[in-house]
């Protein structure tokens, strides 16, 4: 594997996505060029992909081999995204004294981070990220960067993200069984945000809603920080299941019908239009109005997004989303999804696709389902730059990304 290759891998409940990129260019102006992508589907929706390690390993191998074939390279290390109900986030604070009348230094910031993260983590959980929320200098709140300020007392409020250690170990086993090594586990919404959100959106307030197969992940950003994380235990697979029951067809046929004829906003469909679906007997066919398919999809999607809206409201962030809502994930790909979301949230809504800081085969990652894998590539590039693996990155175009990542570790 060439040292300038970075690979992102998202292992989902219904699909596995991979993105391979090459880092080139001058040290001060690095270029992240997409070389190849891969996608493989699981046999059926699994709420926990690690429940079938062999099946997950097969999906990972097929996905990465497809990406390697497109890219014309081989890789052996991947950055892997993890999400779902096993990921928890809690708030913690730390306080340190700043000696004398000197300015607050980076060493003081590191110390206060160490104190804030020194919380008791249950034996069955593992630390993923420590995300700074705000700093307080001598009772002055709302400080984003205390470096260089004068003060005698420095406080930090951080968001600690942990995940189930058994899930992580099983995920690692599945990737190893496929023949690859994990460079790091990353909470998927954090990586997705790197690919689909702008710095301005994260500053003024935005809710990132990733509609996956079994889950919908919600991440709220404000003042450049991640302020809230949660998971709704329904996703695109729930919509497919409703279609299967409502149309009396198999789950696989319902997934095909959703992809071919599905629209999330029933007002977009001509009520006279019909489509052919499998009938009750072997080899039989029957006609169904496309409006019925859209109506079933719209009802469930409206319910899922309504739960997201309530979650954001309970977090106290509803009135702080100046940039509105950004939808991503495979469940956001249906036409009309934005219309339903705008009705639910009463805010500006757009579909987020990977665009930030990428060149090369950008069309290949322009669909919402590739956003997380592309974000994992950017995360890997930023981490490599942070530890000095690629000299000069922090001074060039990736400077903001590197600075953002430094706050988390």
Protein Blocks (a to p, Z undefined) as FASTA:
>chain_A
ZZkbccdddddfkbccddddddedjfklccdddfbdcddddfbdcfblklmmmlmmmmmm
mmmmmmmmmnopacfbdcdddedjkbccdddddddddehjbdcdfklmmmmmmmmmmccd
dfkbccfbdcdfbdceehighiablghiacfbdcdddddddddfklmmmmmmmmmmnopa
cfbdcdfklmmmmmmpcfklmmnopadddddfkbccddddeehiafbdcddfbdfklmmm
mmmmmnopafklmmmmmmmmgcfblklpcfkbccddddfbehiacdddfklmmmmmmmmm
mmmmmmmmmmmmmnopmmmmmnopadedjklmpghklmmmmmmnopacdddddfehpahj
lllmmpfklmmmmmmmmmmmmmmmmnopaghklmmmmlmmmmmmmmmZZ
